[in-house]
Amino acid sequence: MESKAMKILIIEDDIDDCNQFMNCIKNRKDVELVALTDSDREGLKYVKLKHPEGIVLDLELNNSTTGNNDSLQFLSNLRKLNLNYQPIVIVTTHVNSKRTYNILHREGVDLILYKDHPNYSCNYVLNKFLNLRELSPKRTIDTLKEELQENENKISDCIYHELDLIGVTAKLKGRQYIHDAILYLIQNENSNTNVIQHLTKIYKKSGNTITNGIQNAIIHAWRVSSIEDLTTYYTARVNYETGIPTPMEFIYYYVDKIKKMI
């Protein structure tokens, strides 16, 4: 299936460069020019109105009649728009400064192209957009996966640390059930699925087996841990008749505690 033409906004004050871009785009089917302006301020308006997928941004807008002389302000204002997508931004410039380039990258620029480079051309710029377009979905998905995994690892570390503090050690089978129950409830706050039912599907064991495993881990902790540690690290009320929390009381206590920690 052929991709739709990539919508490009050009912010450029050099008339020759503007004409070259327009001529290049006329001869291409993979790129569509949605707007051209010499003003960073008008560029922001076009972003909100036209939703370009890519933005060519000239760093020096010395001939702009209605905007700023440089486009750094455009980048910070672009972030303030809180768009529901992230356009690819390529800066074009005659400036060859590592310090300037570092600032631009910190501002969220995807690529900086030096206009005086022998390979520089309008088609070269447009081809770079298409290359970045192909990479962007995969990069976004991979980044999201990494963030989710990192967040899950952080929650897991907190759960295991809290269980260690009261003596629910790694040798106890119920420890993993407790961990998975807490993690599931934190990650699925609005789920209507019973957490024990969720664990039975994962471990292919009965609800009684799961519940007993959790209860045995709690009983072990209350037998081997000092009363000082238990009252310090488990501050919820405990039924005075049994002397220990129920599996659900225990799990939900740590759900609330760890949500506050993260």
SEFIGU-236930 format. One record per residue (C-alpha): x, y, z; residue number from 1; chain. Coordinates in steps of 0.25 Angstrom, whole numbers. Each point is the difference from the previous one (the first is absolute). Layout:
BEGIN
- px|py|pz|seq|mol
- X|Y|Z|NUM|A
...
// end
This chain:
BEGIN
- px|py|pz|seq|mol
- 0|0|0|1|A
- 6|13|-4|2|A
- 2|11|11|3|A
- -7|13|-1|4|A
- 8|12|-4|5|A
- 7|6|12|6|A
- -6|14|4|7|A
- 12|10|1|8|A
- 0|14|6|9|A
- 11|9|-4|10|A
- 5|11|8|11|A
- 11|7|-8|12|A
- 3|15|-3|13|A
- 9|-2|-12|14|A
- -8|2|-13|15|A
- 10|-9|-8|16|A
- -1|-11|10|17|A
- -15|1|0|18|A
- -1|-1|-15|19|A
- 9|-12|0|20|A
- -9|-7|10|21|A
- -12|3|-8|22|A
- 6|-5|-13|23|A
- 5|-13|7|24|A
- -14|-3|6|25|A
- -7|2|-13|26|A
- 8|-11|-6|27|A
- -3|-10|11|28|A
- -12|-8|5|29|A
- 5|-4|13|30|A
- 0|14|6|31|A
- -11|10|1|32|A
- 3|15|3|33|A
- -11|5|10|34|A
- 6|14|2|35|A
- 12|9|-2|36|A
- 3|12|9|37|A
- 12|8|4|38|A
- -5|2|14|39|A
- 1|-9|12|40|A
- -13|6|6|41|A
- -8|-3|-13|42|A
- 7|-14|0|43|A
- -6|-3|14|44|A
- -14|4|-6|45|A
- 2|-9|-11|46|A
- 4|-12|9|47|A
- -13|2|7|48|A
- -8|1|-12|49|A
- 6|-9|-10|50|A
- 7|-11|9|51|A
- 12|-2|-8|52|A
- 8|-13|2|53|A
- 13|7|-3|54|A
- 5|14|2|55|A
- 12|6|-7|56|A
- 5|11|9|57|A
- 11|10|-4|58|A
- 8|4|12|59|A
- 3|14|-5|60|A
- -13|8|-4|61|A
- 7|13|-2|62|A
- -9|4|-11|63|A
- -13|-3|7|64|A
- -10|11|0|65|A
- -9|-5|11|66|A
- 8|-9|9|67|A
- 13|-2|8|68|A
- 14|1|-6|69|A
- 3|-14|4|70|A
- -9|-12|2|71|A
- 4|-5|14|72|A
- -13|6|5|73|A
- -8|-8|-9|74|A
- 5|-13|6|75|A
- -4|4|14|76|A
- -13|5|-5|77|A
- -3|-13|-8|78|A
- 1|-8|13|79|A
- -10|9|7|80|A
- -10|-3|-11|81|A
- -2|-14|7|82|A
- -3|-7|-13|83|A
- -5|-14|0|84|A
- 11|-4|-10|85|A
- 15|4|-1|86|A
- 4|6|-14|87|A
- 14|-3|-5|88|A
- 8|13|0|89|A
- 12|2|-9|90|A
- 8|13|2|91|A
- 8|5|-12|92|A
- 11|10|3|93|A
- 13|7|-4|94|A
- 5|-1|14|95|A
- 10|-11|3|96|A
- 1|1|15|97|A
- 0|-13|9|98|A
- -6|9|12|99|A
- -11|5|-9|100|A
- -3|-14|-5|101|A
- 0|-6|15|102|A
- -11|11|3|103|A
- -8|-4|-12|104|A
- 0|-14|4|105|A
- -4|3|14|106|A
- -12|8|-5|107|A
- -5|-13|-8|108|A
- 6|2|-14|109|A
- 1|-13|-7|110|A
- 11|3|-10|111|A
- 9|12|-3|112|A
- 4|2|-15|113|A
- 12|10|-3|114|A
- -4|8|-12|115|A
- 14|1|-5|116|A
- 3|-15|0|117|A
- 3|-4|-14|118|A
- -11|-11|0|119|A
- -11|10|5|120|A
- -12|2|-9|121|A
- -15|1|1|122|A
- -2|-14|-4|123|A
- 10|-5|10|124|A
- -8|7|11|125|A
- -13|-6|-5|126|A
- 7|-14|-1|127|A
- 4|1|15|128|A
- -14|3|4|129|A
- -5|-13|-7|130|A
- 12|-8|7|131|A
- -4|6|14|132|A
- -15|-3|-3|133|A
- 3|-15|-2|134|A
- 8|0|13|135|A
- -10|8|9|136|A
- -11|-10|2|137|A
- 10|-11|4|138|A
- 8|9|8|139|A
- -13|5|7|140|A
- -4|-14|3|141|A
- 14|-5|5|142|A
- 1|13|9|143|A
- -14|-3|6|144|A
- 3|-15|2|145|A
- 13|4|7|146|A
- -7|11|9|147|A
- -11|-11|4|148|A
- 11|-10|3|149|A
- 8|10|8|150|A
- -13|4|8|151|A
- -3|-15|3|152|A
- 14|-3|4|153|A
- -1|12|10|154|A
- -13|-5|6|155|A
- 5|-14|1|156|A
- 12|5|7|157|A
- -8|7|10|158|A
- -9|-12|3|159|A
- 11|-10|2|160|A
- 7|10|9|161|A
- -12|2|9|162|A
- -2|-15|1|163|A
- 14|-2|4|164|A
- -2|10|11|165|A
- -10|-9|7|166|A
- 6|-13|-3|167|A
- -8|-5|-13|168|A
- 12|-6|-6|169|A
- 3|-5|-14|170|A
- -1|-15|5|171|A
- -15|2|2|172|A
- -9|-4|-11|173|A
- -10|10|4|174|A
- 10|11|-2|175|A
- -2|0|-15|176|A
- -15|0|1|177|A
- 0|12|9|178|A
- 10|7|-9|179|A
- -9|-3|-12|180|A
- -13|4|7|181|A
- 6|14|5|182|A
- 6|3|-14|183|A
- -13|-4|-7|184|A
- -8|9|9|185|A
- 9|12|-2|186|A
- 1|-2|-15|187|A
- -15|-2|-2|188|A
- -7|9|10|189|A
- -13|0|-8|190|A
- -1|-15|-3|191|A
- -12|-8|5|192|A
- 7|-13|0|193|A
- 2|-6|13|194|A
- 15|-1|3|195|A
- 0|-14|5|196|A
- -7|-4|-13|197|A
- 10|7|-7|198|A
- 11|-8|7|199|A
- -7|-13|-3|200|A
- 1|3|-15|201|A
- 14|3|1|202|A
- 5|-12|8|203|A
- -11|-10|-4|204|A
- -3|-3|15|205|A
- -13|0|8|206|A
- -4|13|8|207|A
- 2|-8|12|208|A
- 14|-4|-3|209|A
- 3|15|-3|210|A
- -6|5|12|211|A
- 6|-10|9|212|A
- 14|3|-5|213|A
- -2|15|3|214|A
- -6|-3|14|215|A
- 12|-10|3|216|A
- 10|11|-4|217|A
- -7|10|9|218|A
- 0|-10|12|219|A
- 15|-3|-2|220|A
- 3|15|0|221|A
- -8|2|13|222|A
- 7|-12|7|223|A
- 14|3|-4|224|A
- 1|15|0|225|A
- 1|9|12|226|A
- -12|7|5|227|A
- 8|13|-1|228|A
- 3|-2|-15|229|A
- -15|-4|-2|230|A
- -6|12|7|231|A
- 11|9|-7|232|A
- -2|-5|-15|233|A
- -15|-5|1|234|A
- -8|11|6|235|A
- -14|-4|-3|236|A
- -9|-6|11|237|A
- 0|-15|2|238|A
- -12|-8|4|239|A
- 3|-2|15|240|A
- -7|-14|0|241|A
- 9|-6|-11|242|A
- 12|9|2|243|A
- 4|1|-15|244|A
- -6|7|-12|245|A
- -9|-8|-10|246|A
- 6|-1|-14|247|A
- -8|11|-6|248|A
- 2|9|12|249|A
- 15|-2|-2|250|A
- 0|2|-15|251|A
- -8|12|0|252|A
- 8|6|11|253|A
- 13|-1|-9|254|A
- -8|5|-12|255|A
- -3|13|7|256|A
- 14|1|6|257|A
- 8|-2|-12|258|A
- -9|9|-9|259|A
- 4|11|10|260|A
- 15|-4|-1|261|A
- 0|1|-16|262|A
// end
